[in-house]
Amino acid sequence: MIKKILIIFSIVLLLSFSLFLSVKTYLEYRQDYVDVCVASHQISQRTQLSDKDIEIIRLPKQILNEDVLNDPEMIKGNYVKLSYSIPKGSLFYKTALESDIRDLANTLLMKGQVNYDLYTAEVKINSGSIATDMYVDLYLTVTRNDKPISDLLIRDCRITGLYDSNDRQILNYDLDSKVQIISLAIDEDEVSIINKALKVGELSVIVSNKAYQNAVYSTLNRDSAVLEYLE
């Protein structure tokens, strides 16, 4: 009887010890693993990062170091550097990201668009009323036989950048710098039209009531009364 009790006690003790080791191992496992931000898909150069690009998984905390960004709020809004890409499941390294980029205007272009630079000295514009990402219309005024003819030429041109006299980008919160150059996203076929417009008349940049729309392509006004002067 005593032998039987000892056997049962030994089995219970062994099971208890095994359970203790299992719990201890699990807790150590949980402590060594942390939530980590990784790329949810393959991310190409010049992509601006947002929530959809970030996935949270658990990984050993030993993989994290000072070169890794692991706070979603510090990752979002950054751009992937030129010549870099972030593979799916990869960590976000500081060396692959940047917040202030000189070619920001190019990241705002849609398919078939180019950036066209207008100098404020060459057009009629109130540069104090515009900002990056706004949409403007271009009007052309020509004079024929002492009679001015003015009409809408191109509508819905997105402002992709504002620059000062040193070609430095002016950010929207910069209220002191004077705008000298305005970059507009236009259809590549409209480049020659604007070039001709600047030669034959006065181009006006007008903020329309659709200034804050999203993802709209510029459109040539094919019924414009001034088109015949550009042929």
N, C-alpha and C positions, 0 to 999 in steps of 0.2 A: 504493500500500500504506500509506504514511504517512498519507494523507488518510483512508483507511478506518479506521485505528487511532484517529485523532483524533476521528472521528465516533462510534466506539464508546465511546471514553473520555468524550466529551461527554455521551452518552446515559446512561452509568453514573453520571457525576457529577451529572447532572440528577435522575436517579432517587434517588440517595443524598440529595441536598439536599431533594427532595420528601418522602422518608421521614423525614428529620430534622425538617422542619417539621411533619409530621403527628404525630410522636411528641411534639414540643414542645407543639403545640396541645392534644393529648389530655391531657398531664400538667398543663398549665395549667387545662384544663377540670376535671380531677379535683381539683385543689387548690382551685378556686373553688367546688366543690360539696361539701356536707356532709350528714350524716344529720339530718333534721329531723322533729320530732313534729308530726303534723297530726291533725285529727279524722277518724276512720274513717267517720263518718256524721253526720247532723244531730243535734246534742245540744241538748236543751231546757233551760230554766231549772230549777234546783234538782236537776239530775242529779248524783249523786256519781260522779266519774270513776274508771274502772278500766282494766285492760289492754285490754279489748274496745273502748274508746273511742279508743284511740291507734293510729295507723298511722305507720310510719317510711318516709319517702321521701327522695330526694336533691334538694336545692334549692340555689341560689346562697347562699353564706354571707352575702352582703351584706344579705339580707332579715332576718337575725337582729339584734336589738338588745336593750337592757336591759329592754324591756317584754315580751319573749317568754320563756316557760318552755319549755326544750327538753330537760329531763331527765325521763324518764318517772316516776321515783320522786318528783319534786317536783310532778308533775301529778296523779298518782293520789291519791285520798282527798279532793281538793278538790271543792267544789260550784260549779256554774255559778250566778252571781248572778241575782237576780230581774230580770226585764225584759231579760235577755241570752239569746242562743242562739249556738251555735257551728256554722257551716255545715260541711258535709262538705269536707275538704281544707284547712280553715282552721288557722292557727297558734293556739296556746294563749297568749292574752295575760293578763298578771297582772291587768289591770283587769276581766276577765270572770270571775275565779275568787275564791273565798274559802274559808277552812277552818273558821272559827268562825261559825256562823249561829244567829240567835235562834230561827228557826222550824224547827230540826232535827227536832222531833217530827213535824211535818207531812210531812216527806219519808219517814217510816217507815210511813205509812198505805197500806193496800191499798184496792182499789176497794170503795166502799160503807161505808168505815170513817170514824169521826170520832175526835178526841181528847177524852177525858173527863178532867177534872181532879178528883182526889180530894185532900182536905185531910187530912193525917195526924192532925189533931186531931179529925176527925169519924169516923174508922174505927179498927179494931183492926189494927195492923201493926207488924212489926219492921222499921223503915226501914234498919237496919244490915245486913240480909241481902239487899237488893235492888239491882239495877243496871239501867241502860238495856239494852233488848233481851231481858230476861228475860220469861218468861210466868208469870202468876199466876192463881189462881182466886179468885172472890168468893163468900163464904159469907154468908148472912143469918140472923140469929137474932132471932126475935120472941117475945114473951111473951104468952100468952093464958091467962087464968084461973090466973095464977101458975105456968104451966107453960111453960118455954122450948122453942121449936121451932126447930131449926137444920138447914140443908141447903145443899148447893151451889146457887148461883144462876146464875152465869155462869163458864164455864171458858175457859182459854187466852186471857187478856187480855194483850196485849203491852205492856210498859212502854216508852213512847216518850220519856220525859223525866222527870228529877227536878229540882226547883227549891227554892231556899231562900226565906226570908221576904221577900226583895226581888225575887222572881220571876226571879232569876238562875239559869241552868242549872247544875246540879252535874254535873261530869264524873266518870267512873268512877274516875279516879285521885285525886279530891279526897276525902280521908278526914276532913277537918275540918268541912266545911259540914254543917249540919243540914237534913235533908229536911223540907220543909213541904208540898210539893205533888207529887203523882204523876200524870203523864199516862198514860192507858191508851188503847190502840187498841181500840175496840169497834165493833160493828155499829151503824149509826145508829138502828136500831129499839130498841136496848137502852138508849138514853139515858133514856127515860121510866121504864123499869123500875128503873134505879139511883136515879133521883130519888125514886121512891116508896119504895124500899128504905131510903134514908137517913131517911125520915120515920117509917116504921113500926117500925124495929128497928135492930140494930147490924150493920154491915157489916164483915166481916173479910177482909183481903187475905192469901192464903196462897200461899206458893211451893210448887208441886207438883213431882213427880218428872219432869215434862216441861218444866222451866223453860228449857231451852236448845234447844228445837226451833226450826224455821225456817218462816217464811211460813205461819203457821196463823191461821185466823180465829177470833175469839171465838164461843162457842156458848152459847145460853141452854139451861139444863137444864129442859126442858119437863115433866119428871116431878118437879120439885122440890116438896117438901112445903110450901114457904113461898110458892109462887106465888099461892095463893088469897088470901093476905093483901095482895096488891098489886093486886087487881082493884077 
